[in-house]
Amino acid sequence: MFKMSNGNPSAAARIKGSGDYPDIRGKVELYDTYGGTVLVVEIYGLPETLEEENGGFYGFHIHEGAGCTGDKEDHFKDAGMHFNPQNREHPRHAGDLPPLLASRGVAWAAVYTGRFYPEDVIGKTIIVHSKPDDFRTQPSGDSGEKIACGEIVSLAGEIEEGN
């Protein structure tokens, strides 16, 4: 699959923790590939207290909003709901992704989805939640608090310029 993308991501997001979880940081790279997208995820600083509570699993979704801002109750309120352009029920939203599995505060994953291409989600957000998605509860899988967020940006210009 990576050969299809020439090894260069089409888009990426820098992940940063909320005010309650400032140590979370990382990146998600999105590769355009035949029939969809490969996401390569590296997240560091996930809280080990949550890891013990949730078995190391964290909810992970593309959200429809463009910004990682919010208020005291929801640090990333402006990220909105799951990316769901076809108006389907959870877990069939285009932005529904498998949970991240962390060990000692670190999660790494590579995920393929045929539900969208990178260009479909540029300007959207990626959220890490405090609990794993249960894949049943409507509308978002009871995945808990939004603990980290990243805004998805295009890398096409950087790739063309060789940066």
C-alpha positions as CSV (number, residue, x, y, z in Angstrom):
1,M,0.0,0.0,0.0
2,F,2.8,2.5,0.8
3,K,4.2,2.1,-2.7
4,M,1.0,3.6,-4.0
5,S,1.7,6.7,-2.0
6,N,5.4,7.1,-3.0
7,G,6.2,7.1,0.6
8,N,5.0,10.7,1.2
9,P,2.0,11.5,3.3
10,S,-0.7,13.7,1.7
11,A,-1.8,15.1,5.0
12,A,-0.9,15.1,8.7
13,A,-1.9,16.3,12.1
14,R,0.2,17.3,15.1
15,I,-1.5,15.8,18.2
16,K,-1.5,17.8,21.4
17,G,-3.1,17.0,24.8
18,S,-5.8,19.1,26.5
19,G,-5.0,21.3,29.4
20,D,-5.7,18.3,31.7
21,Y,-3.3,16.1,29.7
22,P,-0.5,18.5,28.5
23,D,2.1,15.7,28.2
24,I,0.3,14.1,25.2
25,R,1.9,14.8,21.9
26,G,2.4,13.0,18.6
27,K,1.5,12.9,14.9
28,V,-0.8,11.2,12.5
29,E,0.3,11.0,8.9
30,L,-2.3,10.2,6.2
31,Y,-1.2,8.4,3.0
32,D,-3.3,8.3,-0.1
33,T,-3.5,4.8,-1.3
34,Y,-5.6,2.7,-3.7
35,G,-9.2,2.8,-2.5
36,G,-8.6,4.9,0.7
37,T,-6.2,6.1,3.3
38,V,-3.4,4.6,5.5
39,L,-3.0,6.5,8.8
40,V,0.3,6.1,10.6
41,V,-0.1,7.1,14.3
42,E,2.6,7.9,16.9
43,I,1.3,9.2,20.2
44,Y,3.4,9.8,23.4
45,G,2.6,10.8,26.9
46,L,-0.8,9.0,27.2
47,P,-1.6,9.0,30.9
48,E,-0.8,5.6,32.5
49,T,-3.6,6.1,35.1
50,L,-6.1,6.0,32.2
51,E,-4.2,3.2,30.6
52,E,-4.8,1.1,33.7
53,E,-8.5,2.0,33.8
54,N,-9.1,1.3,30.1
55,G,-6.8,-1.7,29.5
56,G,-4.6,0.5,27.4
57,F,-7.2,1.3,24.8
58,Y,-8.1,4.8,23.7
59,G,-10.9,5.9,21.3
60,F,-9.6,7.4,18.1
61,H,-11.7,9.2,15.5
62,I,-11.8,11.8,12.8
63,H,-14.1,14.6,13.8
64,E,-16.0,17.0,11.5
65,G,-14.8,20.3,13.2
66,A,-11.9,22.3,12.0
67,G,-10.4,23.4,15.4
68,C,-8.9,22.0,18.5
69,T,-10.5,24.6,20.8
70,G,-13.3,24.5,23.3
71,D,-14.2,25.4,26.9
72,K,-13.6,24.2,30.5
73,E,-16.0,21.3,30.2
74,D,-14.9,20.1,26.7
75,H,-11.4,21.3,25.8
76,F,-11.9,20.3,22.2
77,K,-15.6,21.2,21.8
78,D,-15.0,22.8,18.4
79,A,-13.9,19.5,17.0
80,G,-17.6,18.6,16.8
81,M,-18.9,15.1,16.2
82,H,-17.5,12.2,14.2
83,F,-16.8,12.9,10.5
84,N,-20.0,11.4,9.0
85,P,-20.7,12.8,5.5
86,Q,-23.0,9.9,4.6
87,N,-25.1,10.4,7.8
88,R,-24.7,6.8,9.0
89,E,-25.1,5.4,12.5
90,H,-22.1,4.7,14.7
91,P,-19.8,2.7,14.1
92,R,-20.3,3.2,10.4
93,H,-19.2,6.9,10.4
94,A,-16.5,7.6,7.9
95,G,-14.4,8.9,10.9
96,D,-14.8,5.9,13.1
97,L,-11.4,4.2,13.5
98,P,-10.1,1.3,15.6
99,P,-9.0,2.2,19.1
100,L,-5.4,2.9,19.9
101,L,-3.5,0.5,22.1
102,A,-1.0,2.0,24.4
103,S,1.8,0.6,26.6
104,R,3.7,2.8,29.0
105,G,2.0,5.9,27.6
106,V,3.0,5.2,23.9
107,A,0.7,4.2,21.1
108,W,1.8,3.4,17.5
109,A,-0.6,2.1,14.8
110,A,-1.0,1.8,11.1
111,V,-4.6,1.7,9.9
112,Y,-6.2,1.3,6.5
113,T,-9.6,2.7,5.8
114,G,-11.6,2.8,2.6
115,R,-14.1,5.2,4.1
116,F,-12.3,8.4,3.0
117,Y,-9.2,9.8,1.2
118,P,-6.8,12.2,2.8
119,E,-8.2,15.1,0.8
120,D,-11.7,14.4,2.3
121,V,-10.5,15.1,5.8
122,I,-8.1,18.1,5.3
123,G,-9.4,20.8,7.6
124,K,-11.0,18.3,10.0
125,T,-9.7,17.1,13.4
126,I,-8.4,13.9,14.9
127,I,-9.3,13.1,18.5
128,V,-8.0,10.7,21.1
129,H,-10.5,9.9,23.7
130,S,-10.0,8.7,27.3
131,K,-11.9,5.4,26.9
132,P,-12.1,2.9,24.0
133,D,-15.0,3.0,21.6
134,D,-17.7,0.4,22.5
135,F,-18.9,0.3,18.8
136,R,-22.5,0.3,20.0
137,T,-23.5,3.4,21.9
138,Q,-25.0,6.2,19.8
139,P,-23.9,8.6,18.6
140,S,-20.2,8.1,19.4
141,G,-19.4,4.9,21.1
142,D,-19.2,6.1,24.7
143,S,-15.5,6.8,24.3
144,G,-15.2,9.4,27.0
145,E,-13.5,12.7,27.3
146,K,-11.5,14.2,24.4
147,I,-8.0,14.2,25.8
148,A,-5.9,15.1,22.7
149,C,-6.6,16.7,19.3
150,G,-4.8,17.5,16.0
151,E,-5.9,19.6,13.0
152,I,-5.5,17.8,9.7
153,V,-3.5,19.8,7.2
154,S,-2.4,19.2,3.6
155,L,1.2,18.3,2.9
156,A,0.8,18.4,-0.9
157,G,2.6,21.7,-1.3
158,E,5.5,20.7,1.0
159,I,5.9,17.4,-0.9
160,E,6.0,19.2,-4.3
161,E,8.5,21.7,-3.0
162,G,10.7,18.9,-1.5
163,N,10.5,20.2,2.1
